[in-house]
């Protein structure tokens, strides 16, 4: 199945099981200034997970486009992207662990066609100090669904892999227990950081095992929570069954919820047996276009093509949702994505404008499933092409100026000067300097902030002089 078929099959699968398919939320959260983007499927549903009744009932499902700008520096490997789609389903006080685990396993095996023998899972190990037991219930359900497929699903003997005591995976081991830093969901990110009053609970993550030949030995022995490459997380089932009290203890909730999120791109990669998400049907056509335009192959220019494909896909969807390139908040992130893509294009020899060729390819990949993409296609192309034309002029001058620092250390003041004089983005200055072998001061961000404040102080002084009609304010002396 390609990614398009997986997305639509997932929604149909859940709809058959009593779920209402809801519209996606915009990438920019409405009424929530705590974050720039919707970075998960549940973010817009948080009020309902906190107790409000949803107008469409207690069973919901959708496919939610997401942006996680914090992952921008990881893009270039085979699985990280700043833009992705999260398949989601929720039970608001309705079904719980048994149905959720069975349904997702059935979807992966019987609908997508994944080999069940290549699936491994994780569960919460428990926390004696807080009186929260090991999640033997979820583990038991997993053992049962595997057994029904004739698959041995032993629980790993050592449960401290998250503490760095991994000794690899032994034959038959398929269920792994981890602590509150790995297998616990809260808005704080872990058990220890769970906010007072918030619902929270153990989660059970699902991984696809590509085999030991994919493990990067520099990460140590393989286990699901390792980043070594053998295992790739494709879904996370959160079982919200606790609330943290004022005294720091936890109590069981009267209404328990399920919050599931599955990475569409990663499930699609597993379905074609590739650990490279850029080879799926939502990304590979972009790569093929870049190969055709540049005359270079993906195998030769893997990192550059991955960055361009991811960043332009994310920027396209941001434009669809009304974001425009700017120097503030969402617009700044969008501009950074576009400028990083343009810089990588130069390394492919694409010195002429190429957005006008690539962006339509991206828009057409989503037009059938997201009508808003089709409706704004031409406007989005125009917005991004305009930004590319403007930045190419900035880029030429900035790169020339940056080359003058060869053999020296780039300071924060230097980075500010490149930004102030040439309009060269600070992050791009640092990235390019390191790429060119130019040393960068470890404290460059501090130096940049100091130089920025000095400029603001000078501007305030000039403003006061101007208001008084004195020399320096732009009036004749």
N, C-alpha and C positions, 0 to 999 in steps of 0.2 A: 504494500500500500504506500502511495506517496503521502506527503504531509497534508495535502488538501483532503484526501480520502480519510485519513486518520482523524482529522478535525471533525469532519461532518459525521463520520461513523460514531465518534465518541458522543457527540451531542444527541444523535439518534438513539444510541444505546442507553443513555441516561433518561431520555424522554420516554422510552418504552418502560422505564422503571419509575414512572411517576414524577419525574423532574420537569420543571418549567425552564425552558431555554430563555435566558434573559439577555438583554443587549449588553454589549461591552461598555465599560466605563471609558471616558476619554483619558488620554495619557496624562493630562494635567488634572490633578484632583480638584473637585469642586468643593469649596467650603473648607478645605483643609490646607492650611499654610505651613504645616509641620514638615512637609516633604514636597519636593519639586515634581515628582512623577509617581504615577501608579506603578509600583514595582512588584506587585503580586496580584493574583486574582481576588484575594479576600479583602484587599485594602478598602475598596468601595463598599464592602458588605459588613464592615466592622460593627456599625450600629446594630445590625440584626444578630450578629454573633454575641453582642453584649446584652441582648435581651429584647430588642424591638421586634415586632411582628412584620414580616415581609409581605407586601401586598400580593405577591405571586405564590405564597404558601411556604411550607417548610422544606420543600425539596427543590433545589435550584441547580442549574448548570450553565456554563458559558465557556467561551474561549476568549481570554483577556490578553490583548497586546500589552506588553510591559516594557519599561525602560529602567535599567539599573546603571546609572552613570558611574557608580563606584567601581564597576567592573571594566572600565575603559582601558586600563593598563594591562588587563589580562587578555584582551582581544588580540588574536594572533596565534593562540594555541588552537587545538582541535575541538574545543567544546564551549569556550566562553564567548558570549555575545552581549552587547549592551542592550539590544532589542531582542525580544523573544515573545512567544505566545505561551500562556499558561492555561492548560485545560483544567477546569475546575468544577467540582460539585460540592454541595453543602447540604447537610442535614441540620435543620434548626429544631432540635428537640425531638427528632423523629428516629430514624434508624441509627445504629451505632457500629461497633467494630465488626461484627459478623458480616453484615451486608456489605459494608464498605470494602473490606479486604477481599471478600469473594468476588464482588463486582469488578474491582480493578484487575484482579488476577484473571478473571474470565475475559475481560476486554483485551488485555495484553496478549493472551494465549489464543483465544478463539476468534477474536475479531482482527487484531493486528497481525497475529501469526507468529509471535515471538516463541522461541524455544523455551519451555518452562524450566528446563535443566540449566539455563543460563541466567536465571533470576535468583538473586539473593536479597535478603531483607534485614532490617535492623529494628530493634525494639528498645524501650527504656529499661535500664538496669535496676532502677529503683533508688530511693534515697532514704536511708534509715533515719537520718537526723531530722528530716521533715515528715516522717511517717508516711511516705509514699511508696507503695510496694512495687516490686518488679512487675513489669507488664507481661505476666505469664498468660493472660487471656489472649492478647494479640498473638503472642508466639504460638500458643496452642492452636489458634485458628489457622495460622500459616502452616503449621505442621500438617493439619488436616487437609487443607486444600492441595498441598504438594502431594500428600499420600494418595489422594484421589486420582492423581495423575501418574501414580506409580513412581514417585520421586522421593528419595530419601532426603529428609530435611533435618539434619542434626543441629543442635545448638552448639555454637563454638565453645570449647572448653574454657578458654580464657576470655573474660569479659572486660578486660582493661585495655583493649586496643587503642582507645582514645587517649590513654595515658602514655602511649609510646611503647607498650610492651607487646607489640604485634609480633607473632611468629609465623605469620602467613596462614593460609587457609588449608586445612586438612580435608581429604576426601570425605564427602558426605555433609560437611558443614555448610549450612545455608542460612542460618539465623544467628545474628550477632547482637549482643547487648552492649549499649553504650550509655554513658552517663548524661547528666542534665546539660552538658555543654553541646551534646550532639543530638540526642533524641528527646528533647523537651521543647515545646513551643510556648513562647510568651512574647508579648510585644517588646520586652526587654532583650530578647534574643537567647535567653538561657534560663534555667531554673533559678539560679542565684540572682538574676537580674529581673525576676518577675515583678511587675508593678503591683502595688497594693490595690485590691479590688478587681483586678482584671481576671477574666477567665483564662485558663491555661491548661496544659496537660501534656501527656506523653505523645510522641508521634512514632510512626512506623514508616521508615523510608524504604523505597524499592530501588534496587540497582540491577543493571544489566552487566553481566560478566563476559567481557570479550576474550578472556583467556590469559594465562600467565605470560604469553609472549608479548602482550601489550604493556606489561608492568615496567615502569622506569625504575631501575635498581637504585637510583639516587634517592628515591623516596622510601627505601627500605622494603620490607616484606609486604606483600599485598594483603589488604583487607578493605572492606567497603568504605570506611571513612578516610582511607588514604587517598592522596591525590596522584597516585602513581600511574594511572591510566588503565589498569585492568578493569576496574569497576567504574561505571558511570551512573550517577543518580538519575532516575527517570520519573520519580514521583514521590510525594510525601503526604501521608495521611495523618492529620492532626486530630487527636481525640480530646476535645475540650471538656474536661470533667472535674476541674478543680477551680477554686478561687483563692487568691492569697488574702489573708486577713490583716488587720492593723498590727497584730503582734508578730507578724511574719510567718505564721503557720498557714496551713492549707486546709480547706474544707471541700467536701464533695458538692458539686452543683446539683440543684434540683432538676435543671434542664441541661442535658448534655448535647453537645454539638459535634458535628464532623466537618472539618475543613480540609478538602483535598486539592492539591495542586500538582499537575503533571506537565513536564516540559515537552511541548509539541515537537520542537526541533530534535530533542534528544530521543524521544520515542521513535521518531521517523528515522533517525540515524541507526538505532538498534534494529529497526525493521529491515534495513538493507544491509545489516551486518557490518556497518562502518563505524569506527570510533570518531569519525570526522563529520561534525554536523554540517560543515559547509558543502558536503556532497549530496544533501537532501534536495528535494524538488523546490523548496522555497529559497534556496541560496545558490545552488549550482548553476542555474541559468544566468545569474549575475556574474559568476566566475567565468562562465563560457564567453560572455560578452566581453569581459576584460581580456581574456586570452585572444579573442579575435581582434580587438582594438589595438592591443600592444604587440601582438606577435610573439608573446612570451607564454610559457606553459605554467600551469598551476604548480607543478612539481618544482619548477625553478624559482618561482616568486610566490611561494605559499603564504608567507606572513603578510606581504603587501596586499595580496588579493583578498585575504580574509578580512583585513582591517577595512578596506574599501567597501567590500560587500556588506559587512555588518553596519558600518557607520552610515552609508547611504540608505540602507534599509530603515535604520532608526530615524534618520533625518526626514525621510519621506513620510513616515507615519506621523512624526511630530508636525510636519507641515499640514498634513491632512487634518490634524486636530487643532489647527489654528496658530501654532507656534511659528514665530518668525525670527530669523537670525538677529541677535542683538548682543549687547554687552552686559545683560542682566539676566539672572535666574535661568528659566528654561531656555530663553533665547541664546544665552551664553553657552549652555551645554550643546545646543543644536549647532551653533557656529563652530564650536570646538570639534564636533564630529565631522562637519563638512571640511574644515581646514586640515584635519588629520588625513582625511580621505584624499584631498588634493595633493598633500605632500607625498603620500604613498604613491599616487599616480605618477608623480615626477620620476620616482625610482623605476617605474615601468616604461619610462620614455613617453608618457602621455602628457606632452607639453601644451597641447591644445585643449579647448573645452570638451569635456567628455560627459558631463552630467546629462546633456541633452540626449545622449544615446542610452545611458545606463538607467536613469530614473524612470523612463517609460517602461523598461523591462520590469522594474520593481513594482510599479503601479499595476501593471497587467497581471502580475502574479497574485494580487490580492483583490482585484476588481470584482471578481465573481462572488466572493464571500463577504466582502465589505463594500456595500454600495456607496458609502461615503468616499471611498478611494476613487471609484470610477467617476463620481460626480465632480471631484475637485482635481482630477488628473492634470488638466492643462495648467491650472493655476499653480499647482505644486511644482510642476516642471519649471515654470517661469520663475518662481521664487528661488529655487535652488540654483538654476542656471545663472541668475543675476548675482547671487552670492559667489559663485565660482569665478565669474569674470572679474569681480571686484577684488577677490582675494589673490588671484594670480599676480596682479600688479604688486600687491603688498608683499607677496612671497618672494618675488625676485629680489627686491631691495633688501628684505630682511635676511635672506640667505647670504647675500653679498656682504652685508655688514657683519654677520655672525662669523664669516670666514676670517675676518680680521682679528678674531680672538684666538686663533690657532697658536698654540705654544704658551698660552697664559691660562689663568683660572677665571672662569666666568663668575662674577659676583652678582648679588642681588641688585646692586645699583646698575650693573651692566644690563641685566635682564630688563630692568625698568626702562633704561635708555632705549633698548631695542623696541620695547612696547610703545613708549611715548613718541619716539621719533619715526619709527617705521611701521607702527601698528602691528608689530609681530607679537602674537599671543605669548604670554609668559611660559605656559607649559610647553608650547611648541619650541620656544627658544632653548629650553632645557633639554628636551628630547633630541633636538637636532644637534646641540652641542655634544651631547654624549655619543650620538651616532658618528659625529665627525672626530671623536677622540679628544675633544676639548674638556679639560677638567672643569667641574662645576662645584662651587663652594657649597658645602653641606648646609650652610645656614642661608642659602640664597633667598628663601622665602622671607626671612626676617629682614634681610637687606633690602629686598623689594618693597616690603611694607614701609620701611624707614624712608626710602627714597620717595615713595608715593606721598607719605605724610609731609615730607619737606616741600614737595611741589604744591600740596594743598595749602601749606602755611604761606608760601610765597604768593599764591593766588589770593588768599584772604587779605594779605598785606596790600597787594596791588588794588584790590577792591576798595579797601578803606582809603587809600591814597586818591583813587579816582573819585570817590564820593566827596572828598574834601576839596577837589579841584586842584590837587597838587601834582607836580611832575611825577611821572610814573603811572599815572592813571589814564593815559591815552589822550590827554589834553595838551595843547601847545604850552611850552614852558614860558 
